[in-house]
Amino acid sequence: MYLELNQVKKSFGSGENKTEVLKGISCGIKKGDICVLLGPSGSGKSTLLNIIGGIENIDSGSIRIGDEQMESMNEKQLAQYRRKHLGYVFQAYNLIPNLTVKENIEVGAYLSKNPLELDGLLKTLGLWEHKDKIPNQLSGGQQQRTAIGRALIKNPDILLCDEPTGALDYQTSKEILQLIEDVNQKFGNTVILVTHNDAIQGMADQVIKLRDGQIRKCIYNDKKQAVAELEW
């Protein structure tokens, strides 16, 4: 496995206010797979994503990505880990409002020693005709495509997607999921996608179902659905 978690625990607060959010998570994700973290609100899926992303520290357990052990990293090493391995896509687009589409994506390129070629990526994302627009001139879907481009330009090993379609309508959601599928096939990034939408699990190589901070089921899809076939 490329990414392995072993008995990962995480809590917030202390004393009477302590809440155990992750209660011993153990799983592995193969390189190049699309993995969906599926569960209701409060199941721990976003906390798990943030831990993989080096945003949250763990209380106990271990995390290995490639040949690197995350739990032993200091802040400087964690920053290098995020820069080297990860691209982030969130429900909120977090674009810089006074920069163009092209410039917003270029911001991510400065964080990488081996960025993707910008013009080609703009065309892959369907943003070439919009590259000189600023965010308030774009639709929600175009803004999310720009956010995906900013994450992808780094050429990351792992693309972390936290409810990337949560703020979008059905048709635009399908377009973004199609883009994620295309990107996975073209660039070979490992994709970890958080959602509460059961239908999205059909596009995944692996589905990890969480409830109350525990893995309830881990499923490998022998017959993945193309995004075009997903319905909800």
Phi and psi in degrees as a GROMACS rama.xvg file:
@    title "Ramachandran Plot"
@    xaxis  label "Phi"
@    yaxis  label "Psi"
@TYPE xy
-77.1378  -40.6427  TYR-2
-121.5  124.837  LEU-3
-130.483  130.788  GLU-4
-116.62  135.07  LEU-5
-129.827  112.004  ASN-6
51.185  47.3399  GLN-7
-77.2352  126.006  VAL-8
-122.997  144.93  LYS-9
-149.506  132.825  LYS-10
-134.383  159.642  SER-11
-124.068  148.433  PHE-12
81.9142  -176.418  GLY-13
-150.152  163.186  SER-14
59.4653  -132.895  GLY-15
-67.2373  -21.2833  GLU-16
-93.9929  5.38519  ASN-17
-71.5401  129.938  LYS-18
-122.689  121.786  THR-19
-84.1014  113.54  GLU-20
-92.7377  -40.7109  VAL-21
-121.027  130.453  LEU-22
-118.782  48.091  LYS-23
97.2221  66.0288  GLY-24
-88.3898  124.097  ILE-25
-129.09  122.293  SER-26
-164.442  166.147  CYS-27
-134.462  147.888  GLY-28
-128.375  130.166  ILE-29
-79.182  148.067  LYS-30
-62.712  132.422  LYS-31
85.6389  -3.21674  GLY-32
-82.1132  156.668  ASP-33
-97.2834  119.522  ILE-34
-115.556  125.127  CYS-35
-101.584  125.631  VAL-36
-95.1741  112.103  LEU-37
-116.518  134.411  LEU-38
172.532  164.223  GLY-39
-72.1837  170.28  PRO-40
-57.1786  134.025  SER-41
88.3275  4.54352  GLY-42
-80.3808  -16.3088  SER-43
103.722  3.87604  GLY-44
-67.6924  -40.7971  LYS-45
-71.0565  -35.3653  SER-46
-62.1464  -42.3354  THR-47
-61.8175  -42.1989  LEU-48
-62.6342  -42.2234  LEU-49
-66.0809  -32.4418  ASN-50
-68.6721  -45.3629  ILE-51
-60.2585  -34.669  ILE-52
-80.4791  1.38807  GLY-53
70.969  18.9532  GLY-54
-89.4261  -37.5503  ILE-55
-111.593  141.186  GLU-56
-85.4005  156.1  ASN-57
-97.9631  154.768  ILE-58
-79.1592  -39.0053  ASP-59
-160.983  167.59  SER-60
103.852  -168.694  GLY-61
-145.383  151.718  SER-62
-135.59  126.162  ILE-63
-122.384  132.075  ARG-64
-124.196  118.189  ILE-65
61.3142  -120.579  GLY-66
-109.059  18.8182  ASP-67
-109.723  136.968  GLU-68
-100.376  117.158  GLN-69
-72.2074  -39.5673  MET-70
-65.1895  -18.134  GLU-71
-95.4545  2.36491  SER-72
-80.2687  142.713  MET-73
-86.0236  -179.861  ASN-74
-61.1585  -40.3444  GLU-75
-64.9299  -42.226  LYS-76
-66.7155  -36.8153  GLN-77
-64.0427  -39.8974  LEU-78
-62.1941  -41.3296  ALA-79
-66.7588  -38.1631  GLN-80
-60.0303  -47.1017  TYR-81
-63.1384  -41.7234  ARG-82
-66.5312  -41.2243  ARG-83
-74.9031  -41.7578  LYS-84
-106.377  -26.5913  HIS-85
-117.71  145.479  LEU-86
-126.614  141.21  GLY-87
-116.932  136.135  TYR-88
-131.028  121.904  VAL-89
-114.717  169.437  PHE-90
-62.9182  -40.9243  GLN-91
-82.5187  133.16  ALA-92
-72.4862  -33.0784  TYR-93
55.2297  39.5791  ASN-94
-83.0434  153.45  LEU-95
-82.5259  116.413  ILE-96
-64.7812  -27.5729  PRO-97
-98.2247  8.8861  ASN-98
-104.996  149.531  LEU-99
-73.0189  170.402  THR-100
-53.789  -49.6199  VAL-101
-59.5178  -43.4485  LYS-102
-70.2763  -37.0879  GLU-103
-61.2935  -40.553  ASN-104
-71.434  -37.9062  ILE-105
-60.0838  -29.6302  GLU-106
-53.6006  -41.7609  VAL-107
-67.6288  -30.2093  GLY-108
-64.344  -31.314  ALA-109
-68.0323  -13.9714  TYR-110
-91.6609  1.38182  LEU-111
-124.669  144.693  SER-112
-83.1412  -16.7205  LYS-113
-138.857  62.2989  ASN-114
-71.7803  158.704  PRO-115
-71.5985  161.341  LEU-116
-74.0061  125.807  GLU-117
-65.3988  -49.7817  LEU-118
-62.5558  -41.0202  ASP-119
-63.4585  -39.1653  GLY-120
-66.1045  -41.2922  LEU-121
-57.3756  -39.6565  LEU-122
-70.3104  -41.6528  LYS-123
-59.1936  -38.4534  THR-124
-79.4496  -7.10506  LEU-125
72.2974  28.9333  GLY-126
-114.275  3.5853  LEU-127
-57.0674  -42.2126  TRP-128
-72.2852  -13.3619  GLU-129
-113.065  9.56864  HIS-130
-63.0718  -23.8829  LYS-131
-100.558  6.05116  ASP-132
-85.3511  154.034  LYS-133
-96.1867  162.52  ILE-134
-53.1174  -37.3402  PRO-135
-73.9455  -1.59573  ASN-136
-98.4957  4.58551  GLN-137
-110.416  156.164  LEU-138
-75.6323  169.702  SER-139
-59.1067  -42.0241  GLY-140
-64.5512  -39.8035  GLY-141
-67.4836  -36.0766  GLN-142
-66.0569  -40.0883  GLN-143
-67.9353  -36.1019  GLN-144
-61.2988  -39.9705  ARG-145
-64.2725  -42.1559  THR-146
-62.6496  -39.6498  ALA-147
-64.8884  -39.9064  ILE-148
-62.2284  -41.2003  GLY-149
-61.2538  -37.366  ARG-150
-73.0631  -39.135  ALA-151
-75.8339  -31.3953  LEU-152
-57.6499  -25.9744  ILE-153
-68.4204  -15.1749  LYS-154
60.6767  53.6175  ASN-155
-77.0086  153.994  PRO-156
-68.1496  -38.9367  ASP-157
-125.638  130.411  ILE-158
-105.843  115.27  LEU-159
-98.7603  123.007  LEU-160
-122.886  111.222  CYS-161
-101.882  101.868  ASP-162
48.1318  54.5568  GLU-163
-65.6319  -16.6414  PRO-164
-109.981  8.28311  THR-165
-60.8222  -29.7759  GLY-166
-102.876  11.3363  ALA-167
-113.44  154.851  LEU-168
-74.44  172.815  ASP-169
-56.7914  -52.2516  TYR-170
-64.9595  -42.1225  GLN-171
-67.651  -35.7983  THR-172
-59.6047  -43.9507  SER-173
-62.3587  -38.7364  LYS-174
-64.8921  -40.6378  GLU-175
-68.8293  -41.7078  ILE-176
-64.0815  -37.387  LEU-177
-62.6517  -41.0294  GLN-178
-62.7957  -43.2449  LEU-179
-61.9349  -42.2533  ILE-180
-61.6596  -45.6243  GLU-181
-62.2662  -43.483  ASP-182
-62.605  -43.5574  VAL-183
-59.4795  -42.9406  ASN-184
-72.0088  -35.4405  GLN-185
-80.1249  -42.6587  LYS-186
-106.514  -13.6902  PHE-187
74.6679  16.7048  GLY-188
-66.0409  142.828  ASN-189
-73.898  128.484  THR-190
-113.206  127.028  VAL-191
-117.812  115.729  ILE-192
-120.791  121.359  LEU-193
-91.2194  133.208  VAL-194
-157.191  158.423  THR-195
-108.172  4.00574  HIS-196
-90.1478  108.229  ASN-197
-55.3684  -34.3384  ASP-198
-64.8614  -28.8014  ALA-199
-68.2654  -23.0681  ILE-200
-61.1047  -21.2487  GLN-201
-62.6541  -25.823  GLY-202
-85.497  -5.0687  MET-203
-90.3458  149.218  ALA-204
-74.1313  -35.5128  ASP-205
-138.064  138.142  GLN-206
-122.011  123.955  VAL-207
-110.909  112.786  ILE-208
-95.5177  123.937  LYS-209
-113.952  147.121  LEU-210
-152.922  132.127  ARG-211
52.2069  41.5067  ASP-212
77.1648  12.2017  GLY-213
-132.283  152.901  GLN-214
-79.2739  118.596  ILE-215
-90.8386  -28.2257  ARG-216
-160.867  140.758  LYS-217
-124.954  119.269  CYS-218
-121.124  135.434  ILE-219
-106.254  125.422  TYR-220
-84.1884  111.045  ASN-221
-73.2802  -29.8555  ASP-222
-126.776  85.7753  LYS-223
-65.5225  148.767  LYS-224
-92.4265  140.59  GLN-225
-67.9617  148.48  ALA-226
-55.5512  -36.7273  VAL-227
-59.0806  -23.7792  ALA-228
-90.2014  -9.58979  GLU-229
-71.5933  139.213  LEU-230
-137.584  140.898  GLU-231
